[in-house]
Amino acid sequence: MTGYSARVAALVLVICIGLAPPSHAQAMGNIRVVFVKAGLIAGAGAGRGVLTYRGRDYPFRVYGLSLGVTAGASVIRLTGRVTGMHDVKEFSGTYDTVGGGGAWIGGLGGVQLSNGKGVIITLQGIEAGMEFAANRSAIKISLR
């Protein structure tokens, strides 16, 4: 009887595991972005990118405005990680950042963004152009 009970218990366990709903735990995503920006005192920029999350690619658009000390224009190619997401729907929205940086012909850049849903985007990359910035920025991301 014990061998039979053990087999039944194992079978029930396998069935229960197979019927379990998918995990809603946080998963990290990878991101690639190309962003073009320009400004004098206030700045603006736009770009596009791809979020890779849970094995799928999600194209998106990004728009940004900054206010502070900004002068110049540049193109920046960024890669990085996205953390704090339970679902891809949490990725779209408005992100805030405060920072600064610059490029003279070329340079390295990086930024960390966060939104009200707990999503954090950490990016780094290569910047081409001439720009100096020390400002507060609001970035809007929308999935396509």
N, C-alpha and C positions, 0 to 999 in steps of 0.2 A: 504494500500500500504506500510506503514512503517513496519508492521510486516513481510510482504513478503520480503521486501528489507533487513531487518535484518537477516532473515533466509538465504537468498542467500549470503549475505556478510559472515555469519558464515560458510556456506558450502564452499565458496571459500577459506576462511582462513584455514579450516581444510585440504582441498586438497593441498594448497600451503605448509603447514607445513609437510604433508606427503611426498611431492615430494622434500623437501629440501635435498641437498647433506649431507653426513656425515661430522661431525665437523673435522676440521684440527687443532684444538687448541691443545696446549700441554697437555699431559696426563702423570701422574706419573706412574712409573713402580716399581715393587719389584724385588729384585735380591738375589740369593743364589749362593755362589762360594766356591769351595774347591781348594786351591792353595798350591803347594809344591815348595819350593825354597831352594837354596843352593848357597854358594859363598865364595870366598876369594878375596878381593879387588873388583872384578867384580862379579856380581851374575846373576843367571838365574833361571827361574821358569816356571811352566806350571800348568794348571788346567782346570776345566770345571765348568759350572754352568747353571742356568736356569733363564731367564728373564721372569717375568710375566707382560704382558703389554696388556691393554685393554681386559682382560679376557682370553688371550691365553698364553700358555707357549712356550718359544723359547729357546731351548738348545744352548749353545755356548761353544767355547774353548777360553782360554786365555793364552797368552805367555808373558813373561816379561824379560827384561834385565835391570840391574842397574849398575851404575858406581859410585864409591865413597868408603867409608869405609864399607865393608861388611865382615862378618865372621860367619860361622855356617850354620845350616840347620834347616828348620822348615816346619810344615804343618799348614795351617791356614784355618779355616772355617768362612766365612764371610756372613753376611746378610746386606741388606740395601735398599736404594732407588735410583731410576734413575729419573732425572728431565731434562727438557729442550728438550724433544723429541716431534716432531710432527708426526713422522712415525718411525716404527721399523727399517727401513733401516739406520737411523741415528745412531743406536747403534753400529754397526760394525765400526772398525777403530782403530787408534792409540791414546792412552791416555797418558798424561804426569802427573807426580807428583814429588814433592820434599819432602822428609821427612826422618823420622828415627824412630827407635823403637828397641825393643829387647824382647827376651824371654829366660828365664832360666828354663828349664823343661816345663813351661807353662806361659801364660800371656794373656793379652788383647791387641788387636791390632785394628787399624782403619786407614782409608785412604780416601782421596777425590781425584777423578780423573776427568779430563775434556778432551774433544776432540775438534777439530777445528769446529765441527758442533754445538757447544753449549750444548752438552750433559754433564751432571755432574752426576757422580756416587759417592755416599757416603756410605762407608762400615764400619762395625765394627764386631768384632768377637773374637774367642778364638784361640790362637796360641800355638802349642806344639812343643818343640824342644829347641835347644840352638842356639841363633842367636843375633847378634848386627848389626845394619845397620844405616848409615847416608849417604844418597845418592840421586841421581837423577835417576828416573826410566822411562822407556818407556814401556807401556803395549799395546799389540795388541789383540783385541777381534774380533772374527769372529763367526757369526751365523752358525750353522751346518745345 
